[in-house]
Amino acid sequence: MELITVNNEKCTKDGLCIRECPVTLITAGPEGFPAAVENAAELCIGCGHCAAICPHGALVLKGTDPGTLLPVQEEGAIGGDALIHLMKSRRSVRQYKETPVPAEVLQKLLDAAGYAPTARNQQTLGWIVMERREVVHDLAKRIIEGLRQADFMPAMVKAFDEGRDVVFRGAPHLVITHAPSESVLPQVDCVIALTYFELAAWASGVGTCWAGFLMKAAEMNPAIERQLGIPEGRRLYGALMAGYPKIRYRRVPERKARELRWL
């Protein structure tokens, strides 16, 4: 299969795809129509920008009809101010309702997170989603037992023994990302994807909180990654608690003044 094919009847030779390719794999052919350079198929990172930027649907990338791609909606798209308000109003949720989030809602959020950028567009992230509260709680118990045996953070162990889930806060779900350790920037890729998930979740009425204790526990005990079913050669790079918030926040709290220098 050719990397790109061009419908000459639709193409206007505007050169948008040529200028947009981040690795300069498209050039103007003898008649001015876009053409792939030698070895383009081996060098292509699959970002899809060439097909995405063509306003005429003239370029076919790897056999995918541009007519099947999701069109960008300019009318009705969320405005900048609304998005910024969403980002400012997002809170780390530590009190959750008993009601689980439906699987189709979680899948929708995962689909959105799948569009997060990854280094060299590798898209090597893997996901683990715990759908049942009892499974999440069982993992919390294993983490607490590890802390108990290591005689580490006794106050946290005591709180858990008294019935307070200070590990996952009673969240009904846990969303975990993992990636090959040899990826270009695996931890960055996973954190960005989880941030996409978190913002999409907040916009959908689902609360989240970063599961830092799980990350610390996995660092102390690598066996946790095997218990989670993370494949060999991959590492756990991030996790979020998720569920419907039990309380509603009414205000956006202040933030510290940031260090900033304009150049």
C-alpha positions as CSV (number, residue, x, y, z in Angstrom):
1,M,0.0,0.0,0.0
2,E,1.3,3.4,-0.9
3,L,1.8,5.9,1.9
4,I,-0.2,8.6,0.2
5,T,-2.4,8.8,-2.9
6,V,-3.8,12.0,-4.3
7,N,-7.1,12.6,-6.1
8,N,-5.9,14.9,-8.9
9,E,-9.4,16.1,-9.6
10,K,-9.8,17.3,-6.0
11,C,-6.3,18.6,-5.4
12,T,-5.7,22.3,-6.0
13,K,-1.9,22.1,-5.6
14,D,-2.1,24.5,-2.7
15,G,0.9,22.8,-1.0
16,L,-0.7,22.7,2.5
17,C,0.2,19.0,3.0
18,I,3.8,19.6,1.8
19,R,4.3,22.5,4.2
20,E,2.6,20.7,7.1
21,C,4.4,17.4,7.1
22,P,6.6,17.5,10.3
23,V,9.3,15.2,8.8
24,T,9.1,16.7,5.2
25,L,8.1,13.4,3.6
26,I,5.8,15.1,0.9
27,T,7.1,17.0,-2.1
28,A,5.6,18.4,-5.3
29,G,5.7,15.9,-8.1
30,P,6.5,16.7,-11.8
31,E,3.0,18.1,-12.4
32,G,2.8,19.9,-9.0
33,F,0.7,17.3,-7.2
34,P,1.9,16.1,-3.8
35,A,4.0,13.0,-3.9
36,A,5.9,11.0,-1.2
37,V,9.6,11.1,-1.1
38,E,11.7,8.0,-1.2
39,N,11.4,5.7,1.9
40,A,8.6,7.9,3.2
41,A,6.6,4.9,4.4
42,E,9.5,3.9,6.7
43,L,10.0,7.4,8.0
44,C,6.4,8.4,8.5
45,I,5.3,8.9,12.1
46,G,1.6,8.5,11.2
47,C,0.5,11.9,12.7
48,G,-2.1,12.2,9.9
49,H,-1.5,16.0,9.6
50,C,-1.3,15.8,5.8
51,A,-4.8,14.3,5.5
52,A,-6.2,16.5,8.3
53,I,-5.1,19.8,6.7
54,C,-6.4,19.2,3.2
55,P,-9.7,21.2,2.8
56,H,-10.6,19.3,-0.3
57,G,-10.2,15.7,1.0
58,A,-7.8,15.0,-1.9
59,L,-5.1,13.2,0.0
60,V,-5.5,9.6,1.1
61,L,-3.1,8.4,3.8
62,K,-2.3,4.7,4.1
63,G,-5.5,3.8,2.3
64,T,-7.9,5.7,4.7
65,D,-10.6,7.6,2.8
66,P,-10.6,11.2,4.2
67,G,-14.3,11.1,4.0
68,T,-14.4,8.7,6.9
69,L,-12.4,11.0,9.2
70,L,-14.1,13.0,11.9
71,P,-14.6,16.5,10.7
72,V,-13.5,19.4,12.9
73,Q,-16.5,21.3,14.0
74,E,-15.9,25.1,14.0
75,E,-19.5,26.0,14.9
76,G,-20.5,25.1,18.4
77,A,-16.9,24.4,19.5
78,I,-16.1,25.2,23.1
79,G,-14.7,28.7,23.4
80,G,-11.4,29.6,25.0
81,D,-12.9,31.3,28.0
82,A,-15.2,28.3,28.7
83,L,-12.2,25.9,28.4
84,I,-10.1,28.0,30.7
85,H,-12.9,28.1,33.3
86,L,-13.2,24.3,33.1
87,M,-9.5,24.0,33.8
88,K,-9.6,26.5,36.7
89,S,-12.7,24.9,38.2
90,R,-11.4,21.3,38.1
91,R,-10.8,19.9,41.6
92,S,-9.1,16.8,42.9
93,V,-12.1,14.8,44.2
94,R,-11.6,12.7,47.4
95,Q,-15.3,12.0,48.2
96,Y,-17.2,9.8,45.8
97,K,-20.8,8.6,45.4
98,E,-21.5,4.9,45.6
99,T,-22.9,5.0,42.0
100,P,-20.4,3.6,39.5
101,V,-19.7,5.4,36.3
102,P,-21.2,3.5,33.4
103,A,-18.7,1.6,31.2
104,E,-19.8,3.5,28.1
105,V,-19.0,6.8,29.8
106,L,-15.5,5.6,30.9
107,Q,-15.0,4.4,27.3
108,K,-15.9,7.8,25.9
109,L,-13.3,9.4,28.2
110,L,-10.7,6.9,27.2
111,D,-11.4,7.6,23.6
112,A,-10.8,11.3,24.2
113,A,-7.6,10.6,26.1
114,G,-6.4,8.5,23.1
115,Y,-6.0,11.8,21.2
116,A,-3.4,13.1,23.6
117,P,0.0,13.9,21.9
118,T,2.8,11.4,22.3
119,A,6.5,11.7,21.6
120,R,7.1,11.0,17.9
121,N,3.4,10.0,17.8
122,Q,4.3,6.6,19.0
123,Q,0.9,6.0,20.7
124,T,2.3,3.1,22.8
125,L,0.2,3.7,25.9
126,G,-1.7,0.9,27.5
127,W,-4.7,1.3,29.9
128,I,-6.1,-0.6,32.8
129,V,-9.5,0.3,34.2
130,M,-10.8,-1.1,37.4
131,E,-14.6,-1.1,37.1
132,R,-15.6,-2.4,40.5
133,R,-15.1,-0.7,43.8
134,E,-14.2,-3.9,45.6
135,V,-11.3,-4.5,43.2
136,V,-10.0,-1.0,43.9
137,H,-10.4,-1.5,47.6
138,D,-8.6,-4.9,47.4
139,L,-5.6,-3.1,45.8
140,A,-5.7,-0.5,48.5
141,K,-5.5,-3.2,51.1
142,R,-2.5,-4.7,49.4
143,I,-0.8,-1.3,49.4
144,I,-1.5,-0.9,53.1
145,E,-0.2,-4.3,53.9
146,G,3.0,-3.4,52.1
147,L,3.3,-0.2,54.1
148,R,2.7,-2.2,57.3
149,Q,5.4,-4.7,56.6
150,A,7.8,-1.9,55.7
151,D,6.9,0.0,58.9
152,F,6.3,3.0,56.7
153,M,3.7,5.7,57.1
154,P,2.1,4.2,60.3
155,A,-0.5,7.0,60.5
156,M,-1.9,6.0,57.1
157,V,-2.0,2.3,58.1
158,K,-3.8,3.2,61.3
159,A,-6.4,5.3,59.4
160,F,-7.1,2.5,57.0
161,D,-7.5,0.0,59.8
162,E,-10.1,2.3,61.3
163,G,-12.1,2.2,58.1
164,R,-10.9,5.3,56.3
165,D,-9.6,4.6,52.8
166,V,-6.8,7.1,52.6
167,V,-5.3,5.3,49.6
168,F,-8.1,5.6,47.0
169,R,-10.6,7.6,49.0
170,G,-13.4,5.1,48.3
171,A,-13.3,5.7,44.5
172,P,-15.3,3.2,42.5
173,H,-12.8,3.2,39.7
174,L,-9.1,3.4,39.0
175,V,-7.6,4.3,35.6
176,I,-4.0,3.3,35.1
177,T,-1.6,4.0,32.2
178,H,1.5,2.1,31.2
179,A,4.0,2.2,28.4
180,P,7.1,0.6,27.1
181,S,10.1,1.8,29.2
182,E,12.1,2.2,26.0
183,S,9.6,4.7,24.5
184,V,10.9,8.2,23.8
185,L,9.1,9.9,26.7
186,P,6.8,7.3,28.3
187,Q,6.1,9.1,31.6
188,V,5.3,12.4,29.8
189,D,3.1,10.6,27.4
190,C,1.1,8.9,30.1
191,V,0.7,12.0,32.2
192,I,-0.5,14.1,29.3
193,A,-3.0,11.3,28.4
194,L,-4.3,11.2,32.0
195,T,-4.6,14.9,32.0
196,Y,-6.8,14.7,28.8
197,F,-8.9,12.0,30.6
198,E,-9.2,14.2,33.7
199,L,-10.4,17.3,31.9
200,A,-12.8,15.3,29.8
201,A,-14.1,13.6,32.9
202,W,-14.7,16.9,34.7
203,A,-16.6,18.2,31.7
204,S,-18.7,15.1,31.9
205,G,-19.5,15.3,35.6
206,V,-16.9,12.7,36.6
207,G,-14.4,13.5,39.3
208,T,-10.8,12.3,39.5
209,C,-7.7,12.5,41.7
210,W,-4.2,11.5,41.0
211,A,-3.3,8.2,42.7
212,G,0.1,9.1,44.1
213,F,0.1,6.4,46.7
214,L,-0.2,3.8,44.1
215,M,2.8,5.2,42.3
216,K,4.9,5.3,45.5
217,A,3.8,1.8,46.4
218,A,4.8,0.5,42.9
219,E,8.2,2.2,43.3
220,M,8.7,0.5,46.7
221,N,7.4,-2.9,45.5
222,P,7.7,-3.6,41.7
223,A,5.6,-6.8,42.2
224,I,2.5,-4.5,42.2
225,E,3.0,-3.9,38.5
226,R,2.9,-7.7,37.9
227,Q,-0.2,-8.0,40.1
228,L,-1.9,-5.4,38.0
229,G,-1.2,-7.3,34.9
230,I,1.1,-4.8,33.3
231,P,3.0,-6.7,30.5
232,E,6.7,-7.3,30.7
233,G,8.8,-4.5,29.3
234,R,6.2,-1.9,30.3
235,R,6.0,0.3,33.4
236,L,3.3,2.0,35.4
237,Y,3.6,5.7,34.8
238,G,0.4,7.2,36.1
239,A,-3.1,6.5,37.7
240,L,-6.3,8.4,38.5
241,M,-9.1,7.6,40.9
242,A,-12.4,8.2,39.2
243,G,-16.1,8.4,40.2
244,Y,-19.0,10.8,40.6
245,P,-18.2,13.5,43.2
246,K,-20.2,13.3,46.4
247,I,-20.0,17.1,46.9
248,R,-20.2,20.1,44.6
249,Y,-17.6,22.8,44.6
250,R,-18.9,26.4,44.6
251,R,-15.7,28.5,44.2
252,V,-12.4,28.5,42.4
253,P,-9.6,28.8,45.1
254,E,-6.7,31.1,44.6
255,R,-3.3,29.9,43.4
256,K,0.2,31.1,44.3
257,A,1.8,33.7,42.2
258,R,3.8,32.0,39.6
259,E,7.4,32.6,38.7
260,L,7.4,34.2,35.3
261,R,9.9,35.9,33.0
262,W,9.2,37.3,29.5
263,L,12.0,37.2,27.0
